[in-house]
Amino acid sequence: MENSTPNHIEDSNKTAPPVETNYEAHKQNPGPAPTVNEPDNKGAGQAMKWIIPIVVLILLVIWFVFFRNNVTK
């Protein structure tokens, strides 16, 4: 690794720039992009509580039908 001075030094006393709304006007020093707030009312947990038991049941049936008498000596 090289020993070099960083180009960017964060100043804790300086306030952050406001959220960017006009990028073309501030190309040299843009502010942070606005966040996207999406509702999370249909999460994956609702689907997983049905998918996991069904997959386990299918795997048990497959094991019972095909592999229960598979005895190696």
C-alpha positions as CSV (number, residue, x, y, z in Angstrom):
1,M,0.0,0.0,0.0
2,E,1.1,3.5,-0.7
3,N,1.5,6.2,1.9
4,S,-0.3,9.1,0.5
5,T,-2.4,11.9,1.9
6,P,-6.1,11.6,1.2
7,N,-7.7,14.1,-1.3
8,H,-10.8,14.4,0.8
9,I,-10.9,15.4,4.4
10,E,-14.2,15.4,6.3
11,D,-14.7,18.4,8.5
12,S,-17.0,17.6,11.5
13,N,-17.9,21.3,12.0
14,K,-19.1,21.8,8.4
15,T,-22.8,21.1,7.6
16,A,-23.7,18.8,4.8
17,P,-24.9,20.3,1.5
18,P,-28.7,20.2,1.0
19,V,-30.3,17.4,-1.0
20,E,-29.7,17.9,-4.7
21,T,-32.7,18.9,-6.9
22,N,-30.9,20.6,-9.8
23,Y,-27.9,18.6,-10.8
24,E,-27.0,20.6,-13.9
25,A,-26.6,23.8,-11.8
26,H,-24.3,22.1,-9.3
27,K,-22.1,19.7,-11.3
28,Q,-18.9,20.8,-9.5
29,N,-20.2,20.3,-6.0
30,P,-23.4,18.2,-6.0
31,G,-25.3,17.4,-2.8
32,P,-26.6,14.0,-1.8
33,A,-29.3,12.4,-3.9
34,P,-32.8,12.3,-2.5
35,T,-33.8,9.1,-0.9
36,V,-36.6,6.9,-2.2
37,N,-39.2,6.0,0.4
38,E,-41.2,2.9,-0.6
39,P,-43.8,1.3,1.6
40,D,-42.8,-2.2,2.8
41,N,-46.2,-3.6,3.4
42,K,-45.8,-6.7,1.2
43,G,-42.5,-8.1,2.5
44,A,-40.9,-11.4,1.7
45,G,-41.9,-12.8,5.0
46,Q,-45.5,-13.2,4.0
47,A,-44.5,-15.4,1.1
48,M,-41.7,-17.3,2.9
49,K,-44.1,-18.6,5.6
50,W,-46.0,-20.4,2.9
51,I,-43.1,-21.4,0.6
52,I,-40.8,-23.0,3.1
53,P,-43.3,-25.5,4.6
54,I,-44.5,-26.5,1.1
55,V,-40.9,-27.1,-0.1
56,V,-40.1,-29.1,3.0
57,L,-43.3,-31.2,2.5
58,I,-42.4,-31.8,-1.2
59,L,-38.8,-32.8,-0.2
60,L,-40.2,-35.2,2.4
61,V,-42.5,-36.9,-0.1
62,I,-39.7,-37.2,-2.6
63,W,-37.4,-38.8,0.0
64,F,-40.2,-41.1,1.2
65,V,-41.1,-42.3,-2.3
66,F,-37.6,-42.7,-3.8
67,F,-34.9,-42.9,-1.1
68,R,-36.4,-44.5,2.1
69,N,-35.2,-48.0,1.1
70,N,-31.8,-46.9,-0.2
71,V,-29.6,-49.0,2.0
72,T,-25.9,-49.3,1.1
73,K,-23.8,-52.2,2.4
